[in-house]
């Protein structure tokens, strides 16, 4: 059974919809009703309905703007508009916002029921399509090209020639443009059942592609129990739709498949040759236990930008690995010289050496164990002796050191995540406190200002304050309103504008909801008590 919220500012029509429609018999459960756009948005965010049936001409937040805002917070919700003939063409402009039907007023209970049955079939098809194991055959050329680039990166010794070939092929496939304005982001997605087991299958690729194609260009594939998706488009497109697409995936998996999912999200890159690094970032993001218990984990929310220093050293290690595998003696020595020259000139010798030496050592031994016999490994030990017992005294001491190192590092990461989460929440509250009078302030605008994802910030605010972002913003605006209404010279319209409301009626509605009194009643009460 699908859940539905009914929204109409005309009480007679709204009550008729609520009372005269036999919702359960046609497969719907009515979970809420709203008399204006603001209330409809608030209910949708809290209750997460499958369908929002709303009049398009709503007070406070109009129907099309409501649809846009609903897509921001609940992109998996479908919307049906009740609309008069005179605004029907205008209403069709909202087709991009998950609009599944337009119901022309006036409409009888019988006609509404018939339309709702059609809507249920549309939602049924969407759910079945999401569950379907049939995988689309499109983009196979792009997929076969991008898969090794994502999973393995460059594998040829001649990097310059290989890069040229990659860019040429990527341009043919539409992954690179002549304007060089393409941006890329990698997602790694796992579906988790109630017992915490990974139940991701190859069929999930089709399910996720159905969601992604509503927003951005993409390719997806299944590997090692996960779905890997490459999203690409202009920087503006990814900036606008990335968090919506990711949230839509999370909500759809939870609602349709009755399980949860974890999504690791890389940073956005603008270099086709850096896809493997983005894949590694997305994989790393999955390993973080993010504050706010969000199932969506953006690497940019948990790792600092200066982590790129380490990524640079990892690329050196990868180059060294390729030289060792290829038996390129001269090149292997040259890369090592260049590497340690970089470390010394950067003034980070001690920290970088602590990271780089164990990595190179580990990589070299892994390669030798997979390629040569034990005799050759013994020869390496003779040429380049490395005995950890010389440093730590015994195997027991080595084990003790490793244990202390791992525990201390885990504790530091845990502390950092808690502190960072609290700091981000405080920053958001500070911005609300300073900019509440701006009508354009939103969760998305604040998340951009403090460089975190909207999903992450929303979860943090709920965890730290127990309130939603909208509730926090409204509370601050009402605090200011209470203060300003004490001044007789200020009209209610002036107070509304100073508190971030362009619509005086929306302000009055919000004020009465918060205080129990309209602004006029509140001013009158102040006058009678002598406080004004």
C-alpha positions in Angstrom: 0.0 0.0 0.0 1.3 3.4 -1.0 1.3 6.4 1.4 -0.3 9.7 0.4 -0.5 13.3 1.6 -3.4 15.6 0.4 -2.8 19.3 0.1 -5.3 22.0 -0.8 -6.0 25.4 0.6 -9.7 25.1 0.0 -11.0 23.2 3.0 -14.2 22.0 1.3 -12.2 20.4 -1.5 -9.6 19.0 0.8 -12.2 17.5 3.2 -14.0 16.0 0.2 -10.8 14.3 -1.0 -10.1 13.0 2.5 -13.6 11.8 3.3 -15.1 10.8 -0.1 -12.2 8.7 -1.5 -12.0 5.1 -0.3 -8.2 5.3 -0.1 -7.5 1.8 1.2 -9.6 0.1 -1.4 -7.5 1.6 -4.2 -4.1 0.8 -2.6 -3.4 4.1 -0.7 -3.0 5.0 2.9 -3.7 8.6 3.7 -1.1 9.8 6.2 -1.5 13.5 6.3 -3.3 16.6 4.9 -2.1 20.2 4.5 -3.8 23.5 3.9 -0.8 25.4 2.4 2.5 24.7 0.6 4.6 25.3 3.6 2.7 22.7 5.6 2.8 20.3 2.7 6.6 20.6 2.5 7.0 20.1 6.2 4.8 17.0 6.3 6.5 15.5 3.2 9.9 15.9 4.8 8.8 14.3 8.1 6.5 11.5 6.7 8.1 10.7 3.4 5.0 9.8 1.4 5.0 7.9 -1.9 2.6 10.4 -3.3 1.8 14.1 -2.7 -1.6 15.1 -4.2 -1.6 18.9 -4.2 -3.3 21.9 -5.7 -1.0 23.8 -7.9 -2.2 27.2 -6.7 -1.2 26.9 -3.0 -0.6 29.8 -0.5 2.9 30.5 0.9 4.7 28.0 -1.4 3.1 27.6 -4.8 2.8 24.2 -6.4 5.7 24.3 -8.8 8.0 25.7 -6.1 6.7 23.1 -3.7 7.5 20.4 -6.2 11.1 21.8 -6.6 11.6 21.9 -2.8 10.1 18.4 -2.3 12.6 17.1 -4.8 15.4 18.6 -2.7 14.3 16.7 0.5 12.3 13.8 -0.7 13.2 13.0 -4.4 11.6 9.6 -4.3 8.1 11.1 -3.7 5.8 11.3 -6.7 3.6 14.3 -7.2 0.1 14.7 -8.7 -1.3 18.2 -9.3 -4.8 19.4 -8.9 -5.1 22.2 -11.4 -7.6 24.5 -13.1 -7.7 24.5 -16.9 -6.4 28.1 -17.1 -3.1 27.1 -15.4 -2.7 23.6 -17.0 0.0 24.7 -19.5 1.8 26.5 -16.8 1.6 23.3 -14.6 3.3 21.2 -17.3 6.5 23.2 -16.7 6.9 21.1 -13.5 7.3 17.8 -15.4 10.9 17.5 -14.3 9.9 17.3 -10.7 8.5 13.7 -10.5 5.0 14.8 -11.7 3.0 11.7 -12.4 -0.4 13.2 -13.2 -2.5 16.3 -13.6 -6.1 16.3 -12.4 -8.2 19.1 -13.9 -10.6 20.8 -11.5 -13.5 20.6 -11.0 -13.3 16.9 -10.5 -15.8 14.4 -8.8 -14.9 11.8 -6.3 -15.5 9.1 -8.9 -13.2 10.8 -11.4 -10.5 11.4 -8.7 -10.7 7.7 -7.8 -10.3 6.7 -11.4 -7.2 9.0 -11.7 -5.7 7.7 -8.5 -6.1 4.1 -9.8 -4.1 5.2 -12.9 -1.5 6.8 -10.6 -1.2 3.7 -8.6 -0.4 1.7 -11.8 2.3 4.2 -12.7 3.9 3.9 -9.2 3.5 0.1 -9.5 5.4 0.1 -12.7 8.1 2.4 -11.3 8.5 0.0 -8.3 8.6 -3.1 -10.5 11.1 -1.5 -12.9 13.3 -0.7 -9.9 13.1 -4.3 -8.7 13.6 -5.7 -12.2 16.7 -7.8 -12.9 16.7 -7.0 -16.6 19.8 -4.9 -17.3 19.8 -2.2 -20.0 22.1 -2.9 -23.0 22.9 0.8 -23.7 26.3 2.4 -23.0 28.2 -0.9 -23.4 31.1 0.8 -25.3 31.4 3.5 -22.6 31.2 0.8 -19.9 33.9 -1.4 -21.4 36.1 1.7 -21.7 35.5 3.2 -18.3 35.5 0.0 -16.1 39.3 -0.7 -16.3 40.0 3.0 -16.0 38.0 3.2 -12.8 39.2 -0.1 -11.2 42.8 -0.1 -12.3 43.8 3.3 -13.6 46.7 3.4 -16.1 48.5 0.2 -16.7 50.9 1.1 -19.4 54.5 2.1 -18.8 54.3 5.0 -21.4 52.0 7.3 -19.5 52.1 10.2 -21.9 51.1 8.0 -24.9 48.5 6.2 -22.9 46.9 9.4 -21.6 46.6 10.7 -25.2 44.8 7.5 -26.2 42.5 7.6 -23.2 41.4 11.2 -23.9 40.9 10.5 -27.6 38.7 7.5 -26.9 36.8 9.3 -24.1 36.1 12.2 -26.4 34.5 9.8 -29.0 32.3 8.3 -26.2 31.2 11.7 -24.9 33.1 11.4 -21.6 35.3 14.4 -22.6 34.2 17.5 -24.4 36.2 19.9 -26.6 35.3 22.7 -24.1 36.9 20.5 -21.4 34.1 21.4 -19.0 33.2 17.8 -17.9 33.2 16.9 -14.2 33.1 13.3 -12.8 32.0 11.7 -9.5 32.1 8.1 -8.5 29.6 6.3 -6.2 30.1 2.9 -4.6 26.7 1.4 -3.4 25.9 -1.6 -1.2 22.4 -2.8 -0.2 22.2 -4.1 3.4 19.5 -6.3 4.9 18.1 -6.0 8.5 20.8 -8.5 9.7 23.6 -6.3 8.3 24.4 -8.6 5.4 25.3 -7.3 2.0 22.6 -8.4 -0.4 23.7 -6.3 -3.5 23.3 -8.2 -6.7 23.9 -7.5 -10.4 20.2 -6.6 -10.9 20.8 -3.5 -8.7 22.6 -1.9 -11.6 19.4 -1.5 -13.5 17.6 -0.2 -10.5 20.1 2.5 -9.8 20.3 3.5 -13.5 16.6 4.2 -13.5 17.2 6.8 -10.8 20.4 8.3 -12.2 19.0 8.9 -15.7 16.5 11.4 -14.3 19.3 13.6 -13.3 22.8 13.1 -14.9 24.7 11.1 -17.5 26.1 7.9 -15.9 27.4 4.4 -16.3 27.1 1.7 -13.7 28.4 -1.9 -13.2 28.5 -4.6 -10.6 31.8 -5.7 -9.0 32.9 -7.4 -5.7 29.4 -7.2 -4.2 28.9 -3.5 -4.9 27.5 -1.3 -7.7 30.0 1.3 -9.0 28.5 4.3 -10.7 30.3 7.0 -12.6 28.3 10.2 -12.9 29.4 12.8 -15.3 28.3 16.1 -16.8 29.1 19.8 -16.5 30.2 21.0 -13.1 27.0 23.0 -12.8 24.9 19.9 -13.5 26.7 17.7 -10.9 26.6 20.5 -8.4 22.9 20.8 -8.8 21.8 17.2 -9.0 24.4 15.0 -7.2 22.9 15.2 -3.7 19.4 14.8 -5.1 20.3 11.7 -7.1 22.1 10.1 -4.1 19.2 10.8 -1.8 16.8 9.4 -4.3 18.8 6.1 -4.4 18.9 5.8 -0.7 15.1 6.5 -0.2 14.1 4.2 -3.1 16.1 1.3 -1.8 14.6 1.7 1.7 11.1 2.1 0.4 10.9 -0.4 -2.5 13.5 -3.0 -1.5 12.7 -2.8 2.2 16.4 -2.6 3.1 19.0 0.1 3.7 22.0 1.0 1.6 25.4 2.6 2.1 26.7 4.9 -0.5 30.3 6.1 -0.7 30.7 9.3 -2.7 33.9 10.7 -4.1 34.9 14.3 -4.6 34.1 15.8 -7.9 37.0 15.7 -10.4 37.5 17.2 -13.8 40.2 14.9 -15.2 39.3 11.7 -17.0 42.7 10.3 -16.1 41.8 10.6 -12.4 38.8 8.2 -12.3 40.7 5.5 -10.4 41.5 8.0 -7.6 37.8 9.0 -7.5 36.9 5.3 -7.2 39.4 4.9 -4.3 37.9 7.9 -2.6 34.4 6.4 -2.9 35.6 3.1 -1.5 37.4 4.9 1.4 34.2 6.9 2.2 32.3 3.6 2.8 34.8 2.8 5.6 34.0 5.9 7.7 31.4 5.7 10.4 30.0 9.2 9.7 28.5 11.4 12.3 24.7 11.6 12.1 24.4 7.9 11.2 23.8 8.8 7.6 24.0 5.9 5.1 25.4 8.4 2.6 29.0 9.1 3.0 30.8 11.8 1.1 34.6 11.6 1.3 34.7 15.5 1.3 32.7 15.4 4.6 35.3 13.3 6.4 38.7 13.8 4.7 40.6 17.0 4.5 41.7 18.5 1.1 45.4 18.2 2.1 44.9 14.4 1.9 45.9 15.0 -1.8 49.5 15.1 -0.6 49.3 11.5 0.3 47.5 10.7 -2.9 50.5 12.2 -4.7 52.8 9.8 -2.9 50.4 6.9 -3.7 50.8 7.7 -7.4 54.6 7.5 -7.0 54.1 4.1 -5.3 51.9 3.0 -8.2 54.5 4.1 -10.8 57.2 2.2 -8.8 55.1 -0.9 -8.8 54.7 -0.8 -12.6 58.5 -0.4 -13.0 59.2 -3.4 -10.7 56.6 -5.5 -12.5 58.1 -4.6 -15.9 61.7 -5.2 -14.7 62.5 -1.6 -15.7 65.6 -1.2 -13.6 66.7 2.3 -14.7 63.2 3.7 -14.4 62.6 2.3 -11.0 65.7 4.1 -9.7 64.8 7.4 -11.3 61.3 7.3 -9.8 62.7 6.7 -6.3 65.1 9.6 -6.7 62.3 11.9 -7.8 60.1 10.7 -5.0 62.5 11.5 -2.2 63.5 14.7 -3.8 59.9 15.7 -3.6 59.7 14.7 0.1 62.8 16.7 1.1 61.9 19.8 -0.9 58.4 19.8 0.6 59.8 20.0 4.1 57.7 17.0 5.2 60.4 14.4 5.3 59.7 12.6 8.5 55.9 12.3 8.1 56.1 11.4 4.4 58.9 8.9 4.9 56.8 7.1 7.6 54.1 6.7 5.1 56.0 6.0 1.9 58.7 3.6 3.0 56.3 0.9 4.4 54.1 1.3 1.3 56.9 0.8 -1.2 58.3 -2.1 0.9 55.0 -3.8 1.0 54.3 -3.3 -2.7 57.7 -4.6 -3.7 57.4 -7.8 -1.6 53.8 -8.4 -2.9 55.1 -8.2 -6.5 58.0 -10.5 -5.8 55.9 -13.1 -4.0 53.6 -13.2 -7.0 56.3 -13.3 -9.7 59.5 -14.9 -8.5 60.5 -17.9 -6.3 61.7 -17.9 -2.7 65.3 -18.0 -3.8 65.0 -14.6 -5.4 63.2 -13.2 -2.3 66.1 -14.4 -0.1 68.5 -12.6 -2.5 66.5 -9.4 -2.0 66.8 -9.8 1.8 70.6 -10.1 1.4 70.8 -7.0 -0.8 68.4 -4.9 1.2 68.1 -6.4 4.7 65.0 -5.2 6.6 64.5 -6.9 10.0 61.7 -5.4 12.1 63.1 -7.3 15.1 66.2 -5.1 14.9 64.0 -2.1 15.5 61.5 -3.5 18.1 63.4 -6.4 19.7 60.9 -9.2 19.2 57.8 -10.3 17.3 55.8 -9.7 20.5 57.0 -6.1 20.6 56.2 -5.6 16.9 52.7 -6.9 17.6 52.3 -4.7 20.6 53.4 -1.6 18.6 51.0 -2.4 15.7 48.1 -2.8 18.2 48.9 0.5 19.9 49.2 2.2 16.6 45.9 1.0 15.3 44.0 1.7 18.5 45.5 5.2 18.8 44.7 6.0 15.2 41.1 4.7 15.5 40.6 6.8 18.7 41.9 10.0 16.9 39.6 9.4 13.9 36.7 8.9 16.3 37.5 12.1 18.2 38.0 14.1 15.0 34.7 13.0 13.5 32.8 14.0 16.6 34.5 17.3 16.9 34.2 18.0 13.1 30.5 17.1 13.2 29.8 19.4 16.1 31.8 22.2 14.5 29.9 21.9 11.2 26.6 22.1 13.1 27.8 25.1 15.0 28.9 26.8 11.8 25.5 26.1 10.2 23.7 27.6 13.3 26.0 30.7 13.1 25.1 31.2 9.4 21.4 30.8 10.3 21.8 33.3 13.1 23.5 35.9 10.7 21.5 35.3 7.5 18.0 34.3 8.6 16.7 37.5 7.0 17.7 36.2 3.5 14.7 34.6 1.9 17.0 32.5 -0.3 18.8 30.8 2.6 18.5 27.0 2.4 20.1 23.7 3.6 21.8 23.5 0.2 23.2 27.1 0.3 24.6 26.6 3.8 26.1 23.2 3.0 27.9 24.8 0.1 29.2 27.6 2.3 30.8 25.2 4.8 31.8 22.7 2.1 29.8 19.6 3.2 27.0 17.7 1.5 23.4 18.6 2.2 22.6 15.0 3.3 25.5 15.1 5.8 24.5 18.5 7.2 20.9 17.5 7.5 21.7 14.4 9.5 24.1 16.3 11.7 21.6 19.0 12.6 19.0 16.4 13.5 21.5 14.6 15.7 23.0 17.6 17.4 19.7 19.6 17.9 16.9 17.2 17.5 15.3 19.5 14.9 15.2 19.7 11.2 16.9 22.5 9.3 13.6 24.2 8.6 12.6 24.0 12.2 15.9 25.5 13.3 15.6 28.4 10.7 11.9 29.1 11.6 12.7 29.2 15.3 15.4 31.8 14.8 13.2 33.9 12.5 10.4 33.8 15.1 12.8 34.8 17.9 13.6 37.9 15.8 9.9 38.5 15.0 9.0 38.5 18.7 11.7 41.1 19.3 10.7 43.3 16.3 7.0 43.3 17.0 7.6 45.3 20.1 8.3 48.4 18.0 5.1 50.2 17.2 6.5 51.9 14.1 7.2 48.6 12.4 4.3 47.2 10.4 3.8 43.4 10.3 4.9 43.5 6.6 8.2 45.2 7.6 8.8 42.6 10.3 8.1 39.8 7.9 10.7 41.1 5.4 13.3 41.6 8.2 12.7 38.0 9.2 13.2 36.5 5.7 9.5 36.3 4.6 8.6 37.9 1.3 5.0 36.8 1.8 3.3 38.5 4.8 0.6 35.8 5.0 3.2 33.0 5.2 5.0 35.0 8.0 1.7 35.3 9.9 1.0 31.6 9.5 4.4 30.7 10.8 4.2 33.1 13.7 0.8 31.8 14.8 2.0 28.2 14.5 5.0 29.0 16.7 3.4 31.3 19.3 -0.3 30.5 19.2 -1.1 34.2 18.3 -1.1 36.1 15.0 1.3 39.0 14.8 -1.6 41.5 15.1 -2.9 39.7 18.2 0.6 39.6 19.6 1.1 43.4 19.1 -2.3 44.0 20.6 -1.4 41.9 23.7 1.8 43.9 24.1 -0.1 47.2 23.9 -2.6 46.1 26.5 0.2 45.0 28.8 2.1 48.2 28.3 5.2 46.5 26.9 5.0 48.0 23.4 
